[in-house]
Amino acid sequence: MLAIALGVLSGCGPDPVQGVCRGELGVEAGTAPYDEPETFVALQGEEMVTMVMGAQGGFHIWQSLRARGVESTCQVARRVERADGLVLFDNRPGDRFHLETGESYCELEQAQPSFVSACDAHDQDVFLEVEVDDGARIISDRVRVHVTCPPLGTDDGNGNDAGEVCLNDC
């Protein structure tokens, strides 16, 4: 009976490292393409990031991350702050996630929506910040990007022009 229990237990966990994201300690802020929240796009800074129109007509920015050297089950916080200091979104202390493990990192299964006012975010430089707390350490990354409305003609999935709605929100 013990052998069966040990056999079942040895198959648990996301990888052989028992739930630890591989690699040297670090976190990398990212985003996702407009309609592909499961695709990680690393941010180096100064990129253009397009707001996404949600199902209820509001707007958000996809935020994601890749982490190394931390426990794969951790607290993830996101913050969006304009360059002039106006905080548009802050969910600290964050939400509990189990990061999906890759060969040399862990990442969110899909980007998370950080809800913003289209009026306050459009055509603005903002800092996108992600923070990971695994109980033993807190690491973060912050990048400056430029936020825009979706291009005119972008269908929101319900037949509305997301670009027009965004620009007319103000």
VOKOL-24573 format. One record per residue (C-alpha): residue in three letters; y, x, z. Coordinates in nm, 3 decimals, decimal comma. Last residue first. Layout:
aa  v  u  w
ALA  Y  X  Z
...
END
This chain:
aa  v  u  w
CYS  6,071  -1,369  -2,311
ASP  5,727  -1,497  -2,399
ASN  5,830  -1,518  -2,767
LEU  5,717  -1,162  -2,844
CYS  5,381  -1,221  -2,675
VAL  5,321  -1,558  -2,839
GLU  5,406  -1,410  -3,181
GLY  5,170  -1,117  -3,134
ALA  4,889  -1,339  -3,002
ASP  4,907  -1,566  -3,310
ASN  4,704  -1,865  -3,192
GLY  4,381  -1,984  -3,355
ASN  4,178  -1,980  -3,034
GLY  4,034  -1,628  -3,066
ASP  4,372  -1,466  -2,994
ASP  4,430  -1,404  -3,365
THR  4,653  -1,103  -3,433
GLY  4,901  -1,209  -3,704
LEU  5,196  -1,021  -3,554
PRO  5,071  -0,699  -3,395
PRO  4,971  -0,725  -3,028
CYS  5,264  -0,664  -2,793
THR  5,341  -0,303  -2,705
VAL  5,290  -0,061  -2,419
HIS  5,380  0,311  -2,434
VAL  5,159  0,541  -2,227
ARG  5,199  0,772  -1,926
VAL  4,879  0,878  -1,757
ARG  4,765  0,873  -1,394
ASP  4,427  0,993  -1,267
SER  4,277  0,945  -0,924
ILE  4,028  1,084  -0,675
ILE  3,943  0,957  -0,327
ARG  3,665  1,124  -0,129
ALA  3,372  1,047  0,100
GLY  3,375  0,668  0,087
ASP  3,332  0,657  -0,292
ASP  3,701  0,593  -0,361
VAL  3,801  0,598  -0,729
GLU  4,164  0,553  -0,838
VAL  4,297  0,458  -1,180
GLU  4,662  0,481  -1,284
LEU  4,835  0,360  -1,600
PHE  5,196  0,476  -1,603
VAL  5,429  0,275  -1,823
ASP  5,668  0,336  -2,110
GLN  5,799  0,001  -2,225
ASP  5,804  -0,182  -2,560
HIS  5,647  -0,492  -2,405
ALA  5,567  -0,461  -2,032
ASP  5,819  -0,678  -1,846
CYS  5,828  -0,962  -2,099
ALA  5,453  -0,953  -2,155
SER  5,412  -1,000  -1,780
VAL  5,111  -0,798  -1,672
PHE  4,748  -0,859  -1,575
SER  4,528  -0,550  -1,544
PRO  4,208  -0,652  -1,719
GLN  3,901  -0,435  -1,648
ALA  3,733  -0,215  -1,908
GLN  3,358  -0,256  -1,946
GLU  3,045  -0,109  -1,788
LEU  3,280  0,115  -1,591
GLU  3,203  0,483  -1,636
CYS  2,979  0,757  -1,500
TYR  2,972  1,117  -1,625
SER  2,758  1,395  -1,778
GLU  2,466  1,222  -1,948
GLY  2,585  0,870  -1,875
THR  2,568  0,657  -1,561
GLU  2,711  0,305  -1,539
LEU  2,948  0,274  -1,245
HIS  2,852  0,030  -0,970
PHE  3,173  -0,141  -0,879
ARG  3,359  -0,253  -0,565
ASP  3,712  -0,380  -0,630
GLY  4,046  -0,226  -0,550
PRO  4,238  -0,121  -0,238
ARG  4,463  -0,169  -0,428
ASN  4,501  -0,426  -0,708
ASP  4,840  -0,317  -0,837
PHE  5,003  -0,463  -1,147
LEU  5,356  -0,459  -1,293
VAL  5,516  -0,217  -1,047
LEU  5,878  -0,149  -1,148
GLY  5,944  0,225  -1,104
ASP  6,161  0,295  -1,413
ALA  5,858  0,447  -1,592
ARG  5,683  0,112  -1,555
GLU  5,391  0,095  -1,315
VAL  5,039  -0,030  -1,383
ARG  4,784  0,021  -1,103
ARG  4,406  0,008  -1,089
ALA  4,167  0,050  -0,796
VAL  3,794  0,125  -0,810
GLN  3,581  0,126  -0,491
CYS  3,247  0,299  -0,534
THR  2,882  0,279  -0,629
SER  2,817  0,574  -0,861
GLU  2,880  0,825  -0,582
VAL  3,123  1,090  -0,702
GLY  3,092  1,416  -0,902
ARG  3,226  1,283  -1,231
ALA  3,420  0,970  -1,320
ARG  3,512  0,794  -1,644
LEU  3,770  0,519  -1,629
SER  3,887  0,184  -1,762
GLN  4,204  -0,020  -1,791
TRP  4,258  -0,294  -2,050
ILE  4,616  -0,420  -2,041
HIS  4,676  -0,787  -1,975
PHE  4,857  -1,088  -2,116
GLY  4,863  -1,456  -2,026
GLY  4,757  -1,740  -2,256
GLN  4,466  -1,872  -2,050
ALA  4,198  -1,701  -2,261
GLY  4,373  -1,366  -2,238
MET  4,616  -1,205  -2,481
VAL  4,566  -0,828  -2,492
MET  4,848  -0,576  -2,454
THR  4,843  -0,285  -2,697
VAL  4,850  0,075  -2,575
MET  5,041  0,342  -2,772
GLU  4,951  0,693  -2,658
GLU  5,195  0,920  -2,468
GLY  4,924  1,048  -2,234
GLN  4,571  1,185  -2,269
LEU  4,398  0,848  -2,251
ALA  4,022  0,827  -2,304
VAL  3,892  0,525  -2,496
PHE  3,588  0,354  -2,343
THR  3,424  0,074  -2,545
GLU  3,298  -0,226  -2,339
PRO  3,638  -0,398  -2,359
GLU  3,606  -0,425  -2,741
ASP  3,863  -0,680  -2,867
TYR  4,187  -0,482  -2,827
PRO  4,025  -0,136  -2,810
ALA  3,962  -0,006  -2,458
THR  4,157  0,192  -2,197
GLY  4,110  0,515  -2,011
ALA  4,192  0,718  -1,704
GLU  3,973  1,024  -1,636
VAL  3,825  1,103  -1,296
GLY  3,713  1,433  -1,148
LEU  3,455  1,620  -0,942
GLU  3,240  1,850  -1,159
GLY  2,948  1,686  -1,332
ARG  2,700  1,411  -1,262
CYS  2,779  1,072  -1,115
VAL  2,566  1,032  -0,804
GLY  2,337  0,730  -0,775
GLN  2,011  0,901  -0,682
VAL  2,042  1,212  -0,904
PRO  1,738  1,100  -1,104
ASP  1,939  0,824  -1,271
PRO  2,050  0,463  -1,225
GLY  1,844  0,394  -0,915
CYS  1,498  0,264  -0,851
GLY  1,179  0,399  -1,012
SER  1,095  0,613  -0,707
LEU  1,111  0,303  -0,491
VAL  0,839  0,122  -0,685
GLY  0,604  0,420  -0,668
LEU  0,678  0,466  -0,298
ALA  0,588  0,102  -0,231
ILE  0,266  0,131  -0,432
ALA  0,169  0,452  -0,250
LEU  0,238  0,285  0,086
MET  0,000  0,000  0,000
END
